């Protein structure tokens, strides 16, 4: 049931006009006690003043929005393209916005697009907006998460089986007797925990643990792209430098290959490489780079169809986490097996 301004007024024991003045920050003739009562009422009733409560559709707009983390990676742009084509076949237009993983920007986009009455969202979410998505889920607002999962938020997600993808990558290297393996990700932290980054590190650890190989914390590097060349310098100045690198997205793979070229490192004789996302340049690079390909077409179609079901009121009322298996492309960037003792 949608909470109205009148509900807030009744709960706080004030008039609707007083609540309106509070929401518009007109406090000139309002006591501290009244402000506190209204604030408590809004919190207790989970009232959404920024037009969220009015977002339960009175009409269809045939418009959905994709809020992407960024538009610089091949994975994201291709996934957006697949979703857009699928939606267009049903006469639905798509708006695309990029949050740059900025929670405030992400929230602003979502609230603004809700005010424009889009029929649904496909979102690369950040954990900081967990409360917002919980509230929208309670209102059965059509939403599908892409590439990420937010714990305790009942919204369906479509993503790669990240743990398995990295675990298999590590295993391919170990099968060639390569055990000193580094992994590169974008920043990972408590407040900005992004599902693929966390899960890919977990898959890395699991792959080593299954083979009873001790984990070297210095081989796990998570940072901004501009800092990666310096981190690579440090890694390869170590006495026990890595024999292989798993680059967990196409941007990091490009950074690694640039660093390799500038430092005259031979692939795979001196360094084996596996990239996540099968970018076109991986096939044509010399030597060709081994990759894990995400099934972008299947993922995009699945995400679009889940959202369409929600928009039509045909979903089963439950949320689902749909993970897709990556496809390993074994090319020339992994050193062949050496004699084992």
C-alpha positions in Angstrom: 0.0 0.0 0.0 1.4 3.4 -1.0 2.1 5.8 1.9 0.7 9.2 1.3 1.4 12.7 2.7 -1.9 12.5 4.6 -0.7 9.2 6.3 2.5 11.0 7.4 0.4 14.0 8.7 -2.0 11.7 10.6 0.9 9.7 12.1 2.7 12.8 13.2 -0.5 14.6 14.4 0.0 17.6 12.2 -1.7 19.0 9.0 -0.8 18.0 5.4 0.4 21.6 4.8 2.8 21.3 7.7 4.2 18.1 6.2 4.5 19.9 2.8 6.4 22.7 4.4 8.7 20.2 6.1 9.4 18.4 2.8 10.2 21.8 1.1 12.4 22.8 4.0 10.3 25.8 5.0 11.0 25.6 8.8 10.5 29.4 9.7 7.4 28.8 11.9 8.0 25.2 12.8 9.2 24.0 16.2 12.0 21.5 16.6 9.5 19.1 18.2 7.2 19.2 15.1 10.1 18.7 12.8 11.2 15.7 14.9 7.7 14.2 14.8 7.4 14.5 11.0 10.9 13.1 10.5 10.0 10.1 12.7 6.7 9.6 10.8 8.5 9.6 7.4 11.1 7.1 8.7 8.5 4.8 10.4 6.1 4.8 7.4 9.0 4.6 4.8 7.4 7.6 3.0 9.2 8.6 -0.2 8.8 12.3 -0.9 10.8 12.5 -4.1 7.9 11.2 -6.2 8.8 7.6 -5.5 5.5 7.0 -3.8 3.7 8.3 -6.8 5.6 6.1 -9.2 3.1 3.2 -9.2 2.1 3.6 -12.8 -1.1 5.4 -13.7 -0.2 4.9 -17.4 2.4 3.0 -19.4 5.2 5.0 -21.1 6.7 2.2 -23.1 10.1 3.4 -21.8 12.7 1.6 -19.7 16.0 2.8 -18.3 19.4 1.2 -18.0 21.6 2.7 -15.3 25.1 1.3 -16.1 28.1 1.6 -14.0 30.1 2.9 -17.0 30.0 2.8 -20.7 33.7 2.3 -21.3 33.9 -1.5 -21.2 32.9 -3.8 -24.1 30.9 -6.0 -21.8 28.6 -3.1 -20.8 28.1 -1.6 -24.2 27.3 -4.9 -25.8 25.0 -5.9 -23.0 23.2 -2.6 -23.3 22.9 -3.2 -27.1 21.4 -6.6 -26.7 18.8 -5.4 -24.1 17.9 -2.4 -26.3 17.3 -4.6 -29.4 15.1 -7.0 -27.3 13.0 -4.2 -25.9 12.6 -2.5 -29.2 11.0 -5.7 -30.6 8.2 -5.0 -28.1 7.9 -1.4 -29.0 9.7 -0.3 -25.9 12.4 2.5 -26.0 15.4 2.5 -23.8 17.2 5.3 -21.9 20.8 4.7 -20.9 22.6 6.6 -18.1 26.1 5.9 -16.6 26.5 6.4 -12.9 30.3 5.8 -12.9 29.7 3.7 -9.7 28.8 7.0 -7.9 26.0 6.1 -5.5 24.7 9.7 -5.3 24.6 10.0 -9.1 23.0 6.6 -9.4 20.2 7.5 -6.9 19.7 10.8 -8.7 19.2 9.0 -12.0 16.8 6.5 -10.6 14.7 9.0 -8.8 14.6 11.3 -11.8 13.7 8.5 -14.2 11.0 7.3 -11.8 9.5 10.9 -11.9 9.5 10.6 -15.7 7.4 7.3 -15.1 9.7 4.8 -16.9 8.1 1.4 -16.9 11.1 -0.4 -15.4 14.8 -0.4 -14.8 17.9 -2.5 -15.5 20.6 -1.4 -13.1 24.2 -2.0 -12.2 23.6 -1.2 -8.5 25.9 0.0 -5.7 25.4 -1.2 -2.1 25.0 2.3 -0.8 21.5 2.5 -2.4 20.4 -0.8 -0.8 17.6 1.0 1.1 16.3 2.6 -2.1 16.0 -0.7 -3.9 14.4 -2.4 -0.9 11.7 0.2 -0.9 11.1 -0.1 -4.7 11.0 -3.9 -4.3 8.3 -3.5 -1.7 6.3 -1.5 -4.3 6.8 -4.2 -6.9 8.5 -1.7 -9.2 9.9 -3.6 -12.2 13.7 -3.8 -11.7 16.4 -6.3 -12.8 20.0 -6.0 -11.5 22.8 -6.5 -14.1 26.3 -7.9 -13.3 25.7 -7.6 -9.5 23.8 -8.9 -6.5 22.8 -6.9 -3.4 22.3 -9.2 -0.4 18.9 -9.0 1.3 17.4 -7.0 -1.6 14.7 -9.1 -3.3 15.4 -8.1 -6.9 16.3 -10.5 -9.6 19.9 -10.4 -10.9 21.6 -11.6 -14.1 25.4 -12.1 -14.1 28.3 -14.3 -14.9 29.2 -17.1 -12.6 32.2 -15.1 -11.5 33.7 -17.5 -9.0 33.6 -20.4 -11.4 35.1 -18.3 -14.2 38.1 -17.3 -12.2 38.4 -20.8 -10.6 38.6 -22.3 -14.1 41.1 -19.7 -15.2 43.4 -20.5 -12.3 43.0 -24.2 -12.9 44.0 -23.9 -16.6 47.2 -22.2 -15.4 47.9 -24.8 -12.7 47.4 -27.6 -15.2 50.4 -26.1 -17.0 52.4 -26.2 -13.7 52.0 -22.4 -13.3 51.5 -21.7 -9.6 52.6 -18.1 -9.0 49.4 -16.4 -10.2 48.4 -12.8 -9.7 45.0 -11.3 -10.1 44.0 -7.7 -10.9 40.7 -6.1 -10.1 39.3 -2.6 -9.8 38.9 -1.3 -6.2 37.3 -3.5 -3.7 36.1 -2.2 -0.3 33.5 -2.5 2.4 31.4 0.4 1.2 31.8 -0.1 -2.5 31.7 -3.9 -2.7 31.0 -4.7 -6.3 29.8 -8.3 -6.8 32.1 -9.4 -9.7 35.2 -8.0 -8.1 34.5 -9.8 -4.8 33.4 -13.0 -6.4 36.4 -13.1 -8.8 38.8 -12.8 -5.9 36.9 -15.6 -4.1 37.2 -17.8 -7.2 40.9 -17.1 -7.3 41.3 -18.1 -3.7 39.2 -21.2 -4.2 41.2 -22.3 -7.3 44.5 -22.1 -5.4 43.0 -23.7 -2.2 41.7 -26.7 -4.2 45.2 -27.3 -5.5 46.7 -26.7 -2.0 48.7 -23.7 -3.2 49.5 -21.1 -0.6 47.9 -17.7 -1.3 50.4 -14.8 -1.6 48.5 -11.7 -0.7 50.8 -9.5 -2.7 49.6 -11.2 -5.8 46.0 -9.8 -5.2 46.0 -6.3 -6.5 42.8 -4.1 -6.5 43.1 -0.5 -7.5 42.1 2.3 -10.0 43.3 1.8 -13.6 45.7 4.7 -13.4 47.5 3.0 -10.5 47.9 -0.4 -12.2 51.2 0.3 -14.1 52.9 1.2 -10.8 51.5 -1.9 -9.1 52.7 -4.0 -12.0 56.2 -2.5 -11.6 56.1 -3.5 -7.9 54.9 -7.0 -8.6 57.6 -7.7 -11.0 60.4 -6.3 -8.8 59.6 -9.0 -6.3 62.0 -11.8 -5.8 59.1 -14.2 -6.1 57.4 -12.4 -9.0 54.3 -13.9 -10.6 54.4 -16.3 -13.5 50.9 -15.4 -14.6 48.2 -12.7 -14.4 44.5 -12.9 -14.5 43.1 -9.6 -15.7 39.5 -9.4 -14.5 38.1 -7.1 -17.2 39.0 -5.8 -20.7 40.3 -2.4 -19.4 42.7 -4.1 -17.1 43.8 -6.5 -19.8 44.6 -3.6 -22.1 46.7 -2.0 -19.3 48.6 -5.2 -18.7 49.4 -5.7 -22.4 50.6 -2.1 -22.6 52.8 -2.6 -19.6 54.1 -5.8 -21.0 55.0 -4.1 -24.3 56.7 -1.1 -22.6 58.7 -3.4 -20.3 59.7 -5.9 -23.1 58.2 -8.9 -21.2 57.8 -12.0 -23.4 54.4 -13.7 -23.5 54.1 -16.5 -22.6 57.8 -17.3 -21.9 58.1 -14.8 -19.0 54.4 -14.2 -18.3 51.2 -16.1 -19.0 48.0 -14.0 -19.3 44.3 -14.7 -19.1 41.7 -12.0 -19.6 38.0 -11.9 -18.6 35.8 -10.7 -21.5 36.7 -11.9 -25.0 37.6 -8.6 -26.5 38.4 -8.6 -30.2 42.0 -7.5 -29.8 42.7 -10.6 -27.7 42.4 -12.8 -30.8 44.6 -10.6 -32.9 47.3 -9.7 -30.4 50.6 -11.6 -30.9 50.6 -14.0 -29.2 46.8 -14.4 -29.0 45.4 -13.9 -25.5 43.5 -16.6 -23.6 40.1 -15.3 -22.3 36.9 -16.2 -20.5 34.0 -15.0 -22.6 30.8 -13.9 -21.0 27.7 -15.1 -22.9 26.5 -11.5 -23.4 23.7 -12.3 -25.9 22.1 -14.9 -23.5 22.6 -12.6 -20.5 21.0 -9.6 -22.1 18.1 -11.5 -23.5 17.5 -13.1 -20.0 17.6 -9.7 -18.3 15.2 -8.1 -20.8 12.7 -11.0 -20.6 12.7 -11.0 -16.8 11.9 -7.3 -16.8 9.2 -7.7 -19.5 7.5 -10.3 -17.3 7.5 -8.0 -14.4 6.1 -5.1 -16.5 3.3 -7.4 -17.7 2.6 -8.6 -14.2 3.5 -12.1 -15.3 6.4 -12.8 -12.9 6.0 -15.5 -10.3 6.5 -13.0 -7.5 9.9 -14.3 -6.5 13.3 -12.9 -7.3 16.0 -15.1 -9.0 19.7 -14.9 -9.2 20.6 -16.2 -12.7 24.3 -16.9 -13.3 25.8 -17.8 -16.6 28.8 -20.0 -17.3 31.7 -18.4 -19.1 33.4 -19.9 -22.1 37.2 -20.4 -22.0 39.2 -19.6 -25.1 42.6 -21.3 -24.8 45.0 -19.4 -27.0 48.8 -18.8 -27.0 49.3 -16.6 -23.9 49.6 -19.5 -21.5 53.0 -21.2 -21.3 52.9 -24.9 -22.1 53.4 -27.4 -19.3 56.9 -27.8 -17.9 58.4 -30.9 -16.5 56.9 -31.6 -13.1 59.0 -33.1 -10.3 
